[in-house]
Amino acid sequence: MMISHFKIIHTTCHTQWGGLEKRIFNESVWMERKGHTVIIAAPRDTPLFLKAKAHGFKVYGIEFKRLSLIKDYKLLKTIFYNETPDIINSHGNSDAKLALLAARKARIPLRILSRHISAHVRNSWYNRMVYKKFCHYIFTTADYTTRHLQKVFKLKDMQIFSMPSGIVEPDQLWEKDTARKMLARELGLDPGTRFIGFVGRVSQDKGIATILEAFKKAGPRLSGYHIALVGEGSDTYINSLKALATTLHINDHLHFTGFKEDPWPYYRAFDCKVLPSIDINGVPFEGVPQSLLEAMISDCPVIGSKSGGIVDIIDPGKTGLLFDTSDPSDLADKIVQTLSDPDATQNRVKTARDHVKKNHTIDVMGRNIIRIYRLHQIKLDRQPF
């Protein structure tokens, strides 16, 4: 019998407020608006837990820590038996191993493992169980990740799907000049200051140091420009960036805004947004980044490294520019190219925005997910008793 509305439980062990957590929350709100019931199981008092609770979702606080494995597993089984959900979707390594096994024991009809990063997965016996037995489908956020997992675990096309996070476009965007002056005022700079920007987690794997080195190499070609880094980072890493800026003699041009609940005005303030994510030991970690999609739909020119899922959405010369990963000279040239040829840049901006509107909104993502839910239900209904 075809179910008109599903009950879905999302689990995650993650405790920050980044792309993964935004994906869970935005998807859940979209599903709720379509009439589905959503429950979220996450570590207590984390940003996702608190936002979900404040929104009105039913929430369960689960630690998902090594010392609480047995307790967490028993709690998950109890939750699944009591709630009888139609779908379980896990979003992290620690919770996937527990939640998917508990959901299998509880005979939950549809079990999904979401893989949000492109870091490689070992072909161990336990990983084979998780990726091939415990779950029915795998959702990735990038084609790179999909290809890797297909190769490692010999997965069929109908077992794994690239499902980048859908963007929730704001009702209204700031005027670019107003946003730029706002940022200049926030940072105590001249109203005419222009900005090269970054939005996201300020961490080493995001390759922030490459922006600083590229800025130095571009030198006089970036006269009047400053760097604005929007996002949180550890004190240790931020201090290392400040020390690097001092060494490069650009410390007066580097600014940290900290975390911003509303990043949209900052995309509008930038003359270009750079995402210089690096490969770790030759392996990318980046899926399709929400920050790039957000910048594109904000009419902000984008430049990204040739790493992981970044290449899924930056079509060089069409939707943005790519530079060789960890190569500040190449990045410097791409920044100057973006800023010095406004006609070509605006053509890319328009193409990028049209691409996101067509392929990467929350509505597109939600419809694609519901389609997989429905297909699985049809498959179950056809099975003999």
RODO-2510 file (C-alpha; in nm, 4 decimals, decimal comma):
residues 385
     n   res          X          Y          Z
     1     m     0,0000     0,0000     0,0000
     2     m     0,1428     0,3371    -0,1034
     3     i     0,2264     0,5564     0,1973
     4     s     0,1342     0,9205     0,1349
     5     h     0,3522     1,0609     0,4131
     6     f     0,6675     0,9151     0,5676
     7     k     0,8054     0,9204     0,9201
     8     i     1,1799     0,9888     0,8967
     9     i     1,4461     0,9751     1,1670
    10     h     1,7784     1,1502     1,0998
    11     t     2,0797     1,0620     1,3155
    12     t     2,4145     1,2351     1,3440
    13     c     2,7098     1,2230     1,5798
    14     h     2,8368     1,5643     1,4672
    15     t     2,8298     1,8534     1,7097
    16     q     2,9055     2,1661     1,5035
    17     w     2,6889     2,3859     1,2807
    18     g     2,8327     2,3346     0,9337
    19     g     2,7179     2,2092     0,5981
    20     l     2,6190     1,8652     0,7275
    21     e     2,4022     1,9981     1,0074
    22     k     2,2447     2,2635     0,7825
    23     r     2,1638     1,9891     0,5322
    24     i     1,9799     1,7824     0,7939
    25     f     1,7854     2,0802     0,9283
    26     n     1,6908     2,2305     0,5907
    27     e     1,5894     1,8933     0,4490
    28     s     1,3822     1,8209     0,7597
    29     v     1,1985     2,1539     0,7384
    30     w     1,1245     2,0922     0,3690
    31     m     0,9941     1,7411     0,4410
    32     e     0,7756     1,8699     0,7246
    33     r     0,6210     2,1286     0,4927
    34     k     0,5327     1,8477     0,2525
    35     g     0,3455     1,6669     0,5297
    36     h     0,6108     1,4183     0,6427
    37     t     0,7047     1,3603     1,0079
    38     v     1,0672     1,4192     1,1056
    39     i     1,2552     1,3187     1,4203
    40     i     1,6194     1,4052     1,4882
    41     a     1,8612     1,2093     1,7089
    42     a     2,1793     1,4032     1,7843
    43     p     2,4094     1,4852     2,0751
    44     r     2,2180     1,6886     2,3318
    45     d     2,2532     2,0702     2,3361
    46     t     2,4451     2,0858     2,0057
    47     p     2,3362     2,3553     1,7550
    48     l     2,1350     2,1082     1,5452
    49     f     1,9651     1,9563     1,8507
    50     l     1,8690     2,2995     1,9846
    51     k     1,7524     2,4382     1,6489
    52     a     1,5486     2,1258     1,5769
    53     k     1,3884     2,1410     1,9223
    54     a     1,3132     2,5122     1,8876
    55     h     1,1557     2,4499     1,5486
    56     g     0,9245     2,1920     1,6996
    57     f     1,0779     1,8680     1,5788
    58     k     1,0799     1,5747     1,8171
    59     v     1,4405     1,5253     1,9257
    60     y     1,6360     1,2554     2,1071
    61     g     1,9658     1,3337     2,2768
    62     i     2,2205     1,0598     2,2059
    63     e     2,5902     1,0927     2,2862
    64     f     2,7353     0,8791     2,0042
    65     k     3,0647     0,8474     2,1913
    66     r     3,2932     0,5473     2,2219
    67     l     3,2257     0,5020     2,5928
    68     s     2,8482     0,5057     2,5377
    69     l     2,8272     0,2607     2,2455
    70     i     2,6194    -0,0061     2,4194
    71     k     2,3884     0,2463     2,5871
    72     d     2,3404     0,4360     2,2586
    73     y     2,2679     0,1182     2,0633
    74     k     2,0038     0,0049     2,3145
    75     l     1,8475     0,3508     2,3164
    76     l     1,8320     0,3614     1,9364
    77     k     1,6635     0,0211     1,9225
    78     t     1,4073     0,1363     2,1777
    79     i     1,3422     0,4560     1,9829
    80     f     1,3004     0,2675     1,6552
    81     y     1,0637     0,0091     1,8055
    82     n     0,8552     0,2807     1,9728
    83     e     0,8486     0,5312     1,6862
    84     t     0,8192     0,2733     1,4025
    85     p     0,9651     0,5086     1,1400
    86     d     0,9524     0,4351     0,7683
    87     i     1,3039     0,5685     0,7087
    88     i     1,6315     0,5991     0,8991
    89     n     1,8983     0,8312     0,7550
    90     s     2,2380     0,8349     0,9270
    91     h     2,4848     1,1196     0,8673
    92     g     2,8113     1,0402     1,0454
    93     n     3,0567     0,7552     1,0941
    94     s     2,9801     0,6867     1,4602
    95     d     2,6033     0,7120     1,4368
    96     a     2,5821     0,5180     1,1076
    97     k     2,7369     0,2056     1,2562
    98     l     2,4948     0,2054     1,5481
    99     a     2,1784     0,3471     1,3928
   100     l     2,1817     0,1376     1,0761
   101     l     2,2454    -0,1843     1,2688
   102     a     1,9721    -0,1000     1,5199
   103     a     1,7359    -0,0086     1,2345
   104     r     1,8081    -0,3409     1,0636
   105     k     1,7320    -0,5287     1,3848
   106     a     1,4110    -0,3274     1,4206
   107     r     1,3176    -0,4052     1,0566
   108     i     1,2910    -0,0418     0,9510
   109     p     1,1752    -0,0548     0,5844
   110     l     1,4282     0,1964     0,4443
   111     r     1,7778     0,2632     0,5757
   112     i     2,0016     0,5324     0,4227
   113     l     2,3653     0,6150     0,4884
   114     s     2,4584     0,9727     0,3955
   115     r     2,8269     1,0370     0,3237
   116     h     2,8990     1,4111     0,3297
   117     i     3,2741     1,4164     0,2651
   118     s     3,5000     1,2694    -0,0021
   119     a     3,7596     1,1160     0,2311
   120     h     3,8325     0,7580     0,1302
   121     v     3,6740     0,4611     0,3085
   122     r     3,8716     0,1404     0,3755
   123     n     3,7398    -0,1861     0,2381
   124     s     3,7311    -0,3539     0,5797
   125     w     3,4859    -0,6316     0,6638
   126     y     3,2933    -0,4031     0,8974
   127     n     3,2710    -0,1209     0,6430
   128     r     3,1424    -0,3728     0,3903
   129     m     2,8690    -0,4657     0,6374
   130     v     2,7759    -0,1008     0,6949
   131     y     2,7825     0,0050     0,3294
   132     k     2,6354    -0,3111     0,1745
   133     k     2,4218    -0,4842     0,4408
   134     f     2,3078    -0,2354     0,7024
   135     c     2,1778     0,0247     0,4541
   136     h     1,9631     0,0060     0,1414
   137     y     2,1010     0,3195    -0,0224
   138     i     2,3919     0,5592     0,0107
   139     f     2,3577     0,9326    -0,0494
   140     t     2,6775     1,1261    -0,1251
   141     t     2,7229     1,4969    -0,1828
   142     a     2,9674     1,4621    -0,4743
   143     d     3,0291     1,2488    -0,7816
   144     y     3,3889     1,1933    -0,6649
   145     t     3,2598     1,0254    -0,3486
   146     t     3,0088     0,8178    -0,5425
   147     r     3,2742     0,6875    -0,7819
   148     h     3,5106     0,6052    -0,4952
   149     l     3,2502     0,4098    -0,2978
   150     q     3,1273     0,2282    -0,6084
   151     k     3,4812     0,1147    -0,6786
   152     v     3,5639     0,0141    -0,3200
   153     f     3,2421    -0,1739    -0,2454
   154     k     3,1368    -0,2730    -0,5997
   155     l     2,8057    -0,0901    -0,5654
   156     k     2,5455    -0,0810    -0,8400
   157     d     2,4133     0,2483    -0,9750
   158     m     2,0790     0,1987    -0,7983
   159     q     2,2509     0,1561    -0,4600
   160     i     2,4238     0,4940    -0,4446
   161     f     2,3199     0,8458    -0,5473
   162     s     2,4998     1,1801    -0,5655
   163     m     2,2726     1,4123    -0,3717
   164     p     2,4336     1,7554    -0,3108
   165     s     2,2676     1,9669    -0,0441
   166     g     1,9858     2,1861    -0,1710
   167     i     2,0139     2,5594    -0,1155
   168     v     1,7419     2,7550     0,0621
   169     e     1,7476     3,0853    -0,1239
   170     p     1,6655     3,3912     0,0892
   171     d     1,3527     3,5869     0,0043
   172     q     1,5570     3,8956    -0,0707
   173     l     1,9267     3,9680    -0,1299
   174     w     2,1062     4,2837    -0,0240
   175     e     2,2170     4,5333    -0,2864
   176     k     2,5833     4,4569    -0,3513
   177     d     2,7102     4,8081    -0,2821
   178     t     2,5088     4,8288     0,0412
   179     a     2,6464     4,4918     0,1554
   180     r     3,0042     4,5914     0,0698
   181     k     2,9786     4,9168     0,2662
   182     m     2,8194     4,7274     0,5554
   183     l     3,1168     4,4917     0,5701
   184     a     3,3646     4,7777     0,5431
   185     r     3,1890     4,9529     0,8322
   186     e     3,1847     4,6309     1,0375
   187     l     3,5608     4,5938     0,9914
   188     g     3,6368     4,9648     1,0454
   189     l     3,7613     5,0154     0,6891
   190     d     3,7192     5,2840     0,4259
   191     p     3,3718     5,2651     0,2612
   192     g     3,5383     5,2133    -0,0764
   193     t     3,7186     4,8938     0,0314
   194     r     3,6657     4,5883    -0,1910
   195     f     3,6684     4,2287    -0,0658
   196     i     3,7943     3,8839    -0,1577
   197     g     3,6059     3,6502     0,0711
   198     f     3,5721     3,3072     0,2239
   199     v     3,2692     3,1639     0,4060
   200     g     3,2878     2,8377     0,5970
   201     r     3,4878     2,6566     0,8611
   202     v     3,8207     2,8349     0,9082
   203     s     4,0453     2,5304     0,9219
   204     q     4,3613     2,3933     0,7690
   205     d     4,1813     2,1493     0,5379
   206     k     3,9965     2,4428     0,3807
   207     g     4,3346     2,5724     0,2589
   208     i     4,2933     2,9268     0,3924
   209     a     4,6692     2,9860     0,3921
   210     t     4,6635     2,9577     0,0118
   211     i     4,4401     3,2686    -0,0051
   212     l     4,6905     3,4689     0,1983
   213     e     4,9850     3,3533    -0,0119
   214     a     4,7945     3,4250    -0,3346
   215     f     4,7029     3,7737    -0,2102
   216     k     5,0702     3,8449    -0,1457
   217     k     5,1757     3,7149    -0,4876
   218     a     4,9120     3,9241    -0,6648
   219     g     5,0601     4,2310    -0,4914
   220     p     4,9744     4,5652    -0,6556
   221     r     4,7228     4,3950    -0,8838
   222     l     4,4902     4,3760    -0,5802
   223     s     4,5267     4,7375    -0,4698
   224     g     4,2250     4,8445    -0,2643
   225     y     4,1260     4,4869    -0,1770
   226     h     4,1111     4,3158     0,1602
   227     i     4,0512     3,9521     0,2645
   228     a     3,7424     3,8743     0,4760
   229     l     3,7150     3,5308     0,6393
   230     v     3,3608     3,4548     0,7587
   231     g     3,3341     3,1568     0,9912
   232     e     3,4600     2,9920     1,3077
   233     g     3,7982     2,8341     1,3656
   234     s     4,0202     2,7217     1,6491
   235     d     4,2275     2,9874     1,8227
   236     t     4,5415     2,7942     1,7337
   237     y     4,4683     2,7927     1,3611
   238     i     4,3475     3,1537     1,3488
   239     n     4,6623     3,2638     1,5310
   240     s     4,8712     3,0730     1,2760
   241     l     4,6960     3,2609     0,9938
   242     k     4,7600     3,5921     1,1673
   243     a     5,1271     3,4983     1,2049
   244     l     5,1457     3,4064     0,8352
   245     a     4,9828     3,7373     0,7408
   246     t     5,2430     3,9209     0,9480
   247     t     5,5237     3,7294     0,7789
   248     l     5,3758     3,8150     0,4373
   249     h     5,3264     4,1799     0,5428
   250     i     4,9541     4,1692     0,4654
   251     n     4,8237     4,1608     0,8237
   252     d     4,6460     4,4956     0,7748
   253     h     4,4480     4,3384     0,4894
   254     l     4,3282     4,0222     0,6683
   255     h     4,0036     4,0241     0,8676
   256     f     3,8074     3,7648     1,0668
   257     t     3,4347     3,8213     1,1206
   258     g     3,3687     3,5058     1,3214
   259     f     3,0587     3,2907     1,2742
   260     k     2,7587     3,4557     1,1083
   261     e     2,4120     3,3058     1,1363
   262     d     2,3159     3,4908     0,8175
   263     p     2,6003     3,4679     0,5615
   264     w     2,4031     3,6043     0,2644
   265     p     2,5028     3,9736     0,2981
   266     y     2,8688     3,8676     0,2992
   267     y     2,8431     3,6828    -0,0330
   268     r     2,6911     4,0013    -0,1728
   269     a     2,9765     4,2089    -0,0281
   270     f     3,2496     4,0037    -0,1961
   271     d     3,3890     4,0695    -0,5435
   272     c     3,4773     3,7002    -0,5444
   273     k     3,4457     3,4045    -0,3073
   274     v     3,7370     3,1601    -0,2885
   275     l     3,7239     2,8007    -0,1649
   276     p     4,0838     2,6676    -0,1662
   277     s     4,0240     2,3273    -0,0001
   278     i     4,3281     2,1012    -0,0009
   279     d     4,3825     1,7291    -0,0439
   280     i     4,4968     1,5454     0,2670
   281     n     4,7653     1,2887     0,1858
   282     g     4,6566     1,3106    -0,1762
   283     v     4,2893     1,2483    -0,0942
   284     p     4,0200     1,5188    -0,1159
   285     f     3,7678     1,5550     0,1660
   286     e     3,5316     1,8130     0,0141
   287     g     3,1890     1,7157    -0,1151
   288     v     2,9838     1,9659    -0,3163
   289     p     3,0200     2,2646    -0,0808
   290     q     2,7060     2,4509     0,0195
   291     s     2,9053     2,7724     0,0524
   292     l     2,9891     2,7658    -0,3195
   293     l     2,6270     2,7012    -0,4131
   294     e     2,5165     2,9838    -0,1827
   295     a     2,7708     3,2199    -0,3378
   296     m     2,6585     3,1248    -0,6893
   297     i     2,2918     3,1892    -0,6170
   298     s     2,3966     3,5238    -0,4608
   299     d     2,5556     3,6375    -0,7904
   300     c     2,9011     3,6209    -0,6307
   301     p     3,1864     3,5093    -0,8627
   302     v     3,3502     3,1888    -0,7376
   303     i     3,6981     3,0368    -0,7546
   304     g     3,7734     2,6896    -0,6220
   305     s     4,0550     2,4386    -0,6010
   306     k     4,0482     2,1254    -0,8153
   307     s     3,9565     1,9099    -0,5181
   308     g     3,6735     1,6647    -0,4484
   309     g     3,3219     1,7812    -0,5244
   310     i     3,4268     2,1375    -0,6074
   311     v     3,4834     2,0277    -0,9670
   312     d     3,1242     1,8956    -0,9817
   313     i     2,9827     2,2484    -0,9785
   314     i     3,2601     2,4766    -1,1058
   315     d     3,2740     2,4291    -1,4805
   316     p     3,5909     2,6285    -1,5650
   317     g     3,5118     2,9379    -1,7658
   318     k     3,1362     2,8732    -1,7430
   319     t     3,0265     2,8795    -1,3782
   320     g     3,3523     2,9913    -1,2154
   321     l     3,7259     2,9349    -1,2233
   322     l     3,9373     2,6467    -1,0905
   323     f     4,2978     2,6648    -0,9754
   324     d     4,5548     2,3939    -0,9089
   325     t     4,5118     2,2789    -0,5498
   326     s     4,7572     2,4378    -0,3031
   327     d     4,9111     2,6555    -0,5790
   328     p     4,8990     3,0206    -0,4633
   329     s     5,0453     3,1520    -0,7904
   330     d     4,7645     2,9932    -0,9921
   331     l     4,5066     3,1198    -0,7433
   332     a     4,6531     3,4719    -0,7635
   333     d     4,6152     3,4657    -1,1422
   334     k     4,2548     3,3401    -1,1182
   335     i     4,1625     3,6137    -0,8682
   336     v     4,3120     3,8828    -1,0892
   337     q     4,1373     3,7336    -1,3944
   338     t     3,8047     3,7440    -1,2088
   339     l     3,8459     4,1045    -1,0970
   340     s     3,9986     4,2486    -1,4163
   341     d     3,7493     4,1146    -1,6727
   342     p     3,4031     4,2079    -1,5389
   343     d     3,2132     4,1156    -1,8578
   344     a     3,3449     3,7562    -1,8662
   345     t     3,3010     3,7293    -1,4891
   346     q     2,9374     3,8413    -1,5064
   347     n     2,8670     3,5865    -1,7793
   348     r     2,9976     3,3152    -1,5460
   349     v     2,7946     3,4563    -1,2571
   350     k     2,4722     3,4364    -1,4570
   351     t     2,5432     3,0834    -1,5798
   352     a     2,6299     2,9727    -1,2251
   353     r     2,3117     3,1179    -1,0792
   354     d     2,0979     2,9559    -1,3493
   355     h     2,2717     2,6224    -1,2846
   356     v     2,2036     2,6335    -0,9095
   357     k     1,8415     2,7417    -0,9602
   358     k     1,7882     2,4480    -1,1955
   359     n     1,9806     2,1764    -1,0138
   360     h     2,0641     2,2618    -0,6520
   361     t     1,7709     2,4207    -0,4711
   362     i     1,6071     2,2612    -0,1678
   363     d     1,3005     2,1841    -0,3823
   364     v     1,5058     1,9944    -0,6412
   365     m     1,6912     1,7980    -0,3725
   366     g     1,3721     1,7229    -0,1806
   367     r     1,1898     1,5952    -0,4891
   368     n     1,4855     1,3719    -0,5780
   369     i     1,4903     1,2219    -0,2278
   370     i     1,1148     1,1630    -0,2242
   371     r     1,1460     0,9895    -0,5623
   372     i     1,3919     0,7395    -0,4108
   373     y     1,1639     0,6875    -0,1102
   374     r     0,8724     0,6125    -0,3439
   375     l     1,0723     0,3788    -0,5677
   376     h     1,1866     0,1804    -0,2640
   377     q     0,8293     0,1576    -0,1394
   378     i     0,7126     0,0254    -0,4770
   379     k     0,9941    -0,2292    -0,4632
   380     l     0,8827    -0,3446    -0,1160
   381     d     0,5172    -0,3637    -0,2200
   382     r     0,6073    -0,5947    -0,5073
   383     q     0,7859    -0,8440    -0,2822
   384     p     0,5856    -1,1628    -0,2150
   385     f     0,4776    -1,2365     0,1424
***
